[in-house]
Amino acid sequence: MSRLSLCLSCLVALFATGCERAPLPEFAVSEEVEAISDEGIRERVVEILAENCGTATNVKMLGASVDEGHLERGRQVYMARCVQCHGVTGDGNGEAAPYLHPRPRDYRRGAFKFKSTNYDAKPLREDLISTVRRGIVGTSMPTFDLLPESDIEAVVDYVLALTHRGELELELSIVAMDYDDAEEFNEAISENDSELVETSIENVLLPWRDSKDEIVRPLTLMPEFSEETVTMGREAFLTKGCAKCHGTDGRGKTQDNVGTDLWGNFANAADLTSGMLHGGQRPIDVYRRIYAGIYGSPMPSFATALADEPETIWHLAHFVLDTANRRRESLPEPPKRGEAAASDSVDDTANVASDEEGVNEEVDAESYGDASDDTEAASTTDEAPQASDEAATQNEVATGDGDDDAADTQPDSSGQLSDTDADEADGANTTAKDAAGSATAPTGDASSSGDAASDGDGDGNEDGGK
């Protein structure tokens, strides 16, 4: 074929296929809205969503005033780095999703597994920032720690906007079920001056505002990590119900370890010996997984079961951290309680596993507790705290509760912290550093992020989404 013929063929192909732009992204309609029988009601629900939450090209933060440039930057980051898995709507149905296990997170229910709050409470904005920055080891969710902090915050706020939109969509679909046709639905909205819509919006935002009061704070001070605490944790693991799903060896290979998560996916108990603890590798992270459970997965909360022996939660956390590193270090099983230790292998494991996010490292600007709480923690040394604010704050300092988790400051309805709150958190750090003390404990391989409980999706691999 001559060069002229080749050029003509290319021109014909160009004119045949065209060079028009790709279509603009659009939000998909949820299954709940699709189930509404009346087409007019469905269309009205979509209109209300657009009015309050914007469109796929111009998203709004529900119930809050957020800088448009900030959200637009979040959209750009999301479309470049997140949409392939999580989808335009945030429903976890991106192009890559069918090939991933576990599946990417569906944001629309407002349910997130790895957080610092109680079982069914909403996460803090800082919890989501931590997950984006750290990633979830053992899943397809990578770390984005090389992104500028401003981009991470922007994309998290964009994810929150998608989340609130999905929650409002569900609320409106439930309300719409009470009406037979669009005329009746619109009449009800008009007669109540949009009260139905405003109530639905409040139902979405209230749990997010209340999440700051749901932070899980340890009930007791963490004991020093030792062979004895690991051994007591092993006994509790075998007698408190943990081994039923995770197995006596912690590898999760039992007949009872298969369940279903909130999103309808198979959820196997985690292989704790893999070293891939998905919700955070610090002792405080593992403590929270045990105390509060993992929302959306079969992993329950042990807050009630261990209410009379709160120190056992720390023992379990120590055992899980030791188990997570023992297999990779080819160390022998820990001795049963009362048996003499054959070596200092547990202490060696603690040294190997410890990293710069160690239990008693300095607390940064996102540490829990305001300045007054930290001052009390620094001065309270003789009391035996249980659930008081002073003990909780002192314990968080002792357990390194600072690098990835949120300040006990008050976010607005979008989850953002005010400059004043951030300054107060900064002021708390200086006192917190003095209160940290000298106790140490392992925090595991710095490349692993952790979760002590059910992997929620199978194969020892926890959640695949933010």
Secondary structure as GFF3:
##gff-version 3
##sequence-region A 1 466
A	DSSP	alpha_helix	3	17	.	.	.	ID=ss1
A	DSSP	alpha_helix	31	34	.	.	.	ID=ss2
A	DSSP	alpha_helix	39	53	.	.	.	ID=ss3
A	DSSP	beta_strand	54	55	.	.	.	ID=ss4
A	DSSP	beta_strand	58	59	.	.	.	ID=ss5
A	DSSP	alpha_helix	68	81	.	.	.	ID=ss6
A	DSSP	alpha_helix	83	86	.	.	.	ID=ss7
A	DSSP	three_ten_helix	97	99	.	.	.	ID=ss8
A	DSSP	three_ten_helix	107	109	.	.	.	ID=ss9
A	DSSP	alpha_helix	125	134	.	.	.	ID=ss10
A	DSSP	alpha_helix	149	176	.	.	.	ID=ss11
A	DSSP	alpha_helix	182	191	.	.	.	ID=ss12
A	DSSP	alpha_helix	195	210	.	.	.	ID=ss13
A	DSSP	three_ten_helix	211	213	.	.	.	ID=ss14
A	DSSP	alpha_helix	227	239	.	.	.	ID=ss15
A	DSSP	alpha_helix	242	246	.	.	.	ID=ss16
A	DSSP	beta_strand	258	260	.	.	.	ID=ss17
A	DSSP	beta_strand	266	268	.	.	.	ID=ss18
A	DSSP	three_ten_helix	272	274	.	.	.	ID=ss19
A	DSSP	alpha_helix	283	292	.	.	.	ID=ss20
A	DSSP	alpha_helix	311	326	.	.	.	ID=ss21
A	DSSP	alpha_helix	345	353	.	.	.	ID=ss22
A	DSSP	alpha_helix	371	379	.	.	.	ID=ss23
A	DSSP	alpha_helix	389	398	.	.	.	ID=ss24
A	DSSP	alpha_helix	419	435	.	.	.	ID=ss25
###
